[in-house]
Amino acid sequence: MVKTLRKILYPVSIIYGAIIKVRNYLYNKQIFKSTKFEMSTIVVGNLSVGGTGKTPQIEYLIRLLRASFEVAVLSRGYKRKSKGFVLANETVNAEIIGDEPYQYYQKFSTIKVAVDADRVNGIEELSRLEEKPEVILLDDAYQHRKVEGGFNILLTSYNNLYIDDKMLPTGNLREQVSSAKRAQVILVTKCPNNLSEDAQLNIIQKLKPKHNQTVFFTCIEYDAKLKGSSELLVEDLKSYEVLLITGIANPVPLTQFLQDKKVKFEHLEFPDHYFFTDGDIAEIELKFGKLISKNKIILTTEKDYVRIFEKFKNLHYLPIKTKFINHKKDFDNQILEYVGTSSRNS
């Protein structure tokens, strides 16, 4: 039904694509203004709607940069209940600043996390701080052309390369494939751990990067331990009855991981960035109560955990990280060289 509807809406995709093409043309010709900042700005984004792994990639960059530079993350704070610029502090929660920004704030105490739908204003507000950042990571800002990022990282999922996709609403693309040329780095995410160099080369040839672009390949690395109400080894999940709760764009890698680990689970799937209602909580508790095993837990993703951890006693999440399949040092050096040079110049 959904596929049929998307095909029917193909004329809408053409109209939408034409509008985006004109918009980008006006930015490229500087008829629409883009603001470039002296401080280092790294854009992490994609051409499609959700599910490419931006959150673990932002966290990777935080870990890479925080020891040597003052780092800030700026996001729009999708589905937050606040307005304007908000700098995270001890009074905020996921509803105020959004689930992903709150996750960054909870995990990394030495960085600044802020939200603002107007990225230009957000950067200006951060630059006015007494301890202003040296580098700002712009989360999901590839389409936000009002800011000219100093370094652009474009993510595309291994199982849904942008080159194979179509414009919304027939496909998942928010911009034309040609918009990939704005990126200095293209990251193919959620790859199989054992993706061969020949397979990587085939994908690179398919993507046809420009001479100034580098393509890297990453996979999801799951932690060996669950976190939350208590710490459990992932291997021990085989002896548990698991109720899995997800509200993310693409839960398939997680469900596949659990299946590969021979974990028995029942899956309740909700939309991306979903804020759970009292009715949802009651439904989850009812489902959990019907599990017959003495060893039973509720498992969720880290992004979902920050939205619902206060509502359950027996709630666990499985942390994930971005892992480079190869050429990790080349990527790190490229980022460090940009930030170092940009910081010295500013």
C-alpha positions as CSV (number, residue, x, y, z in Angstrom):
1,M,0.0,0.0,0.0
2,V,2.8,2.5,1.0
3,K,4.9,1.6,-2.1
4,T,1.8,2.0,-4.4
5,L,1.0,5.4,-2.8
6,R,4.6,6.6,-3.3
7,K,4.5,5.6,-7.0
8,I,1.2,7.6,-7.4
9,L,2.9,10.6,-5.8
10,Y,5.7,10.6,-8.3
11,P,4.5,13.9,-9.9
12,V,4.8,15.5,-6.5
13,S,8.4,14.3,-6.3
14,I,9.1,16.1,-9.6
15,I,7.6,19.4,-8.3
16,Y,9.4,19.1,-5.0
17,G,12.7,18.3,-6.7
18,A,12.3,21.3,-9.0
19,I,11.7,23.6,-5.9
20,I,14.8,22.3,-4.1
21,K,16.9,22.6,-7.3
22,V,15.9,26.3,-7.7
23,R,16.6,26.9,-4.0
24,N,20.1,25.4,-4.3
25,Y,20.8,27.3,-7.5
26,L,20.0,30.5,-5.7
27,Y,22.4,29.6,-2.8
28,N,25.1,28.5,-5.2
29,K,24.9,31.8,-7.1
30,Q,24.9,33.7,-3.8
31,I,21.5,35.2,-4.5
32,F,20.4,33.7,-1.2
33,K,22.9,34.5,1.5
34,S,25.0,31.8,3.3
35,T,27.0,32.9,6.3
36,K,30.5,31.5,6.8
37,F,32.1,31.7,10.3
38,E,35.7,32.0,11.3
39,M,35.5,29.2,13.8
40,S,35.6,25.6,12.7
41,T,32.2,24.3,11.7
42,I,31.7,20.7,10.8
43,V,28.3,19.7,9.2
44,V,27.1,16.1,9.6
45,G,24.1,15.3,7.6
46,N,22.6,13.3,4.7
47,L,20.5,13.7,1.6
48,S,17.7,11.3,2.8
49,V,15.3,11.3,5.7
50,G,16.8,9.8,8.8
51,G,18.4,6.5,9.6
52,T,21.9,7.0,8.4
53,G,23.7,7.1,11.8
54,K,24.3,10.8,12.4
55,T,24.2,10.5,16.2
56,P,27.0,7.9,16.6
57,Q,29.0,9.9,14.0
58,I,28.6,13.1,16.0
59,E,29.7,11.2,19.1
60,Y,32.7,9.9,17.2
61,L,33.8,13.4,16.3
62,I,33.3,14.5,19.9
63,R,35.6,11.8,21.1
64,L,38.2,12.7,18.5
65,L,38.2,16.4,19.2
66,R,37.4,17.1,22.8
67,A,40.9,16.4,24.2
68,S,42.4,19.2,22.1
69,F,39.6,21.6,21.3
70,E,36.6,23.3,23.0
71,V,33.8,21.5,21.3
72,A,30.1,22.4,20.9
73,V,27.2,20.5,19.3
74,L,24.4,22.6,17.7
75,S,21.2,20.9,16.6
76,R,17.7,22.1,15.8
77,G,16.4,19.8,18.6
78,Y,13.8,17.9,16.5
79,K,10.4,17.6,18.2
80,R,11.5,19.6,21.3
81,K,8.9,21.6,23.2
82,S,11.0,24.7,23.5
83,K,11.6,27.5,21.1
84,G,14.7,29.5,20.0
85,F,18.2,29.1,21.3
86,V,18.7,26.8,24.3
87,L,22.0,26.0,25.9
88,A,21.9,22.7,27.7
89,N,22.3,22.7,31.5
90,E,21.1,20.7,34.5
91,T,17.5,22.0,34.1
92,V,16.9,20.5,30.6
93,N,15.5,17.2,29.5
94,A,14.8,15.4,26.2
95,E,11.4,17.3,25.9
96,I,13.1,20.7,26.2
97,I,16.1,20.2,23.8
98,G,15.3,16.9,21.9
99,D,16.5,13.4,22.5
100,E,19.7,13.5,20.5
101,P,21.0,16.7,22.0
102,Y,20.1,15.5,25.5
103,Q,22.0,12.3,24.8
104,Y,25.1,14.3,23.9
105,Y,24.7,16.4,27.0
106,Q,24.3,13.4,29.3
107,K,27.3,11.6,27.9
108,F,29.9,14.3,27.4
109,S,30.3,16.7,30.4
110,T,33.2,18.7,28.9
111,I,31.4,19.9,25.8
112,K,28.6,22.5,25.1
113,V,25.3,21.4,23.6
114,A,22.8,23.8,22.2
115,V,19.7,23.8,20.1
116,D,18.4,26.4,17.7
117,A,16.4,25.9,14.5
118,D,18.2,29.0,13.1
119,R,21.7,27.7,12.9
120,V,23.2,31.1,12.1
121,N,21.7,32.5,15.3
122,G,22.8,29.4,17.2
123,I,26.4,29.8,16.2
124,E,26.4,33.5,17.0
125,E,25.0,32.7,20.5
126,L,27.7,30.1,21.1
127,S,30.4,32.6,19.9
128,R,29.2,35.1,22.5
129,L,29.8,32.7,25.4
130,E,32.6,33.6,27.8
131,E,34.2,30.2,27.0
132,K,33.3,30.0,23.4
133,P,33.9,26.8,21.4
134,E,36.7,26.4,18.9
135,V,34.8,23.9,16.8
136,I,31.0,23.5,16.4
137,L,29.5,20.2,15.2
138,L,26.3,21.0,13.2
139,D,24.0,18.0,13.6
140,D,21.7,17.3,10.6
141,A,22.5,20.6,8.9
142,Y,23.4,19.5,5.4
143,Q,20.2,21.1,4.0
144,H,20.6,24.3,6.1
145,R,22.2,26.4,3.4
146,K,22.0,29.6,5.5
147,V,25.3,28.3,7.1
148,E,28.2,27.6,4.9
149,G,29.9,24.8,6.7
150,G,33.7,24.8,6.8
151,F,33.8,21.0,6.5
152,N,30.8,18.8,5.3
153,I,30.4,15.1,6.1
154,L,27.7,13.4,4.1
155,L,26.3,10.1,5.4
156,T,24.6,7.5,3.3
157,S,23.5,4.0,4.5
158,Y,25.0,0.9,2.9
159,N,21.6,-0.6,2.3
160,N,20.1,2.6,0.8
161,L,22.7,4.6,-1.0
162,Y,21.5,8.0,-2.1
163,I,22.5,7.2,-5.6
164,D,19.8,4.5,-5.7
165,D,17.1,6.7,-4.1
166,K,14.4,9.1,-5.4
167,M,13.1,12.5,-4.2
168,L,10.4,12.7,-1.6
169,P,7.6,11.6,-1.4
170,T,8.3,8.8,-3.9
171,G,11.7,8.1,-2.3
172,N,13.5,9.4,0.8
173,L,15.7,12.1,-0.7
174,R,15.4,15.7,0.6
175,E,17.8,16.9,-2.1
176,Q,19.0,15.8,-5.5
177,V,21.9,13.4,-5.8
178,S,24.0,16.2,-7.3
179,S,24.0,18.0,-3.9
180,A,26.5,15.4,-2.7
181,K,29.2,17.5,-4.4
182,R,29.1,19.9,-1.4
183,A,30.7,17.3,0.9
184,Q,34.4,16.9,1.5
185,V,33.8,13.4,3.0
186,I,31.2,10.8,2.1
187,L,30.6,8.2,4.8
188,V,28.9,4.9,3.8
189,T,27.4,3.8,7.1
190,K,25.9,0.6,8.6
191,C,28.1,-1.6,6.4
192,P,28.7,-5.3,7.1
193,N,31.8,-5.6,9.4
194,N,33.6,-7.7,6.9
195,L,32.9,-5.5,3.8
196,S,35.8,-6.3,1.4
197,E,38.0,-3.7,-0.3
198,D,36.6,-4.9,-3.7
199,A,33.1,-4.3,-2.5
200,Q,34.1,-0.9,-1.2
201,L,35.7,0.0,-4.6
202,N,32.4,-1.0,-6.4
203,I,30.5,1.4,-4.1
204,I,33.0,4.2,-4.7
205,Q,32.7,3.7,-8.4
206,K,28.9,3.8,-8.1
207,L,29.0,7.0,-6.0
208,K,31.4,8.7,-8.5
209,P,33.0,11.1,-5.9
210,K,34.6,14.3,-7.1
211,H,38.4,14.6,-7.1
212,N,38.2,16.6,-3.8
213,Q,36.1,14.1,-2.0
214,T,37.1,11.0,0.0
215,V,34.8,8.0,0.7
216,F,35.1,6.1,3.9
217,F,33.2,3.0,5.2
218,T,31.8,2.5,8.7
219,C,29.8,-0.1,10.6
220,I,27.9,-0.2,13.9
221,E,29.9,-1.4,16.9
222,Y,27.6,-2.6,19.7
223,D,28.8,-2.5,23.2
224,A,29.4,-5.8,25.0
225,K,27.3,-4.6,28.0
226,L,23.8,-3.3,28.3
227,K,23.4,-0.1,30.4
228,G,20.5,1.4,32.3
229,S,18.8,-0.1,35.3
230,S,21.8,-2.5,35.7
231,E,24.7,-3.7,33.6
232,L,24.2,-7.0,31.8
233,L,26.4,-8.7,29.3
234,V,24.9,-8.9,25.8
235,E,25.7,-12.6,25.8
236,D,23.5,-13.1,28.9
237,L,20.5,-11.9,27.0
238,K,20.0,-15.5,25.6
239,S,18.6,-16.4,29.0
240,Y,16.2,-13.5,29.2
241,E,12.8,-12.8,27.7
242,V,13.2,-9.4,26.1
243,L,10.6,-6.7,25.3
244,L,12.3,-4.4,22.7
245,I,11.0,-0.8,22.4
246,T,12.2,1.4,19.5
247,G,11.4,4.8,18.3
248,I,14.1,5.3,15.7
249,A,14.1,5.7,11.9
250,N,15.6,2.3,11.2
251,P,15.6,-0.4,13.9
252,V,16.6,-3.2,11.5
253,P,20.3,-3.3,12.4
254,L,19.5,-3.7,16.1
255,T,16.9,-6.4,15.5
256,Q,19.3,-8.2,13.2
257,F,22.0,-8.0,15.8
258,L,19.7,-9.5,18.5
259,Q,18.7,-12.3,16.1
260,D,22.3,-13.1,15.3
261,K,22.9,-13.3,19.1
262,K,20.0,-15.8,19.4
263,V,18.0,-13.4,21.6
264,K,14.3,-14.0,21.8
265,F,12.4,-10.7,21.8
266,E,9.1,-9.1,21.2
267,H,9.3,-5.8,19.3
268,L,7.1,-2.8,19.9
269,E,8.0,-0.3,17.1
270,F,7.2,3.4,17.3
271,P,8.0,6.4,14.9
272,D,11.3,8.1,15.0
273,H,11.9,10.6,17.8
274,Y,8.6,9.5,19.3
275,F,7.5,10.9,22.7
276,F,5.7,8.2,24.6
277,T,2.2,8.9,25.9
278,D,0.8,7.5,29.2
279,G,-1.3,5.2,27.0
280,D,1.9,3.9,25.4
281,I,3.6,3.3,28.7
282,A,0.5,1.4,29.9
283,E,0.6,-0.7,26.8
284,I,4.3,-1.5,27.3
285,E,3.8,-2.4,31.0
286,L,0.9,-4.7,30.0
287,K,3.1,-6.4,27.4
288,F,5.9,-6.7,29.9
289,G,3.6,-8.1,32.5
290,K,2.5,-10.9,30.2
291,L,6.1,-12.2,29.7
292,I,6.2,-15.4,31.6
293,S,9.9,-15.8,32.3
294,K,11.4,-14.7,35.7
295,N,14.3,-13.3,33.7
296,K,12.7,-10.5,31.7
297,I,13.8,-7.0,30.8
298,I,12.7,-4.1,28.6
299,L,15.4,-3.2,26.1
300,T,15.6,0.0,24.1
301,T,18.0,2.2,22.1
302,E,20.1,4.9,23.8
303,K,18.2,7.6,22.0
304,D,14.9,6.2,23.2
305,Y,16.3,5.6,26.7
306,V,16.8,9.4,27.3
307,R,13.1,9.9,26.6
308,I,11.6,7.2,28.8
309,F,14.2,6.2,31.5
310,E,12.2,7.8,34.2
311,K,9.1,5.8,33.5
312,F,10.5,2.2,34.0
313,K,12.4,0.4,36.7
314,N,13.7,-2.5,34.6
315,L,14.9,-0.6,31.5
316,H,18.1,-1.2,29.6
317,Y,19.7,0.1,26.4
318,L,22.5,-1.1,24.2
319,P,25.2,1.6,23.4
320,I,26.5,1.8,19.9
321,K,29.5,3.5,18.3
322,T,30.7,4.2,14.8
323,K,33.6,2.0,13.7
324,F,35.7,2.6,10.6
325,I,36.2,-0.6,8.6
326,N,39.6,0.8,7.4
327,H,41.5,4.0,6.8
328,K,40.4,5.4,10.2
329,K,43.6,7.3,10.7
330,D,43.1,9.0,7.3
331,F,39.7,10.2,8.3
332,D,40.9,11.4,11.7
333,N,43.9,13.3,10.2
334,Q,41.6,15.0,7.7
335,I,39.3,16.3,10.5
336,L,42.2,17.3,12.8
337,E,44.0,19.0,10.0
338,Y,40.9,21.1,9.1
339,V,40.1,22.0,12.7
340,G,43.7,22.8,13.5
341,T,44.2,25.0,10.5
342,S,40.8,26.7,10.9
343,S,41.4,27.4,14.6
344,R,44.8,28.9,13.9
345,N,43.5,31.1,11.1
346,S,40.6,32.3,13.3
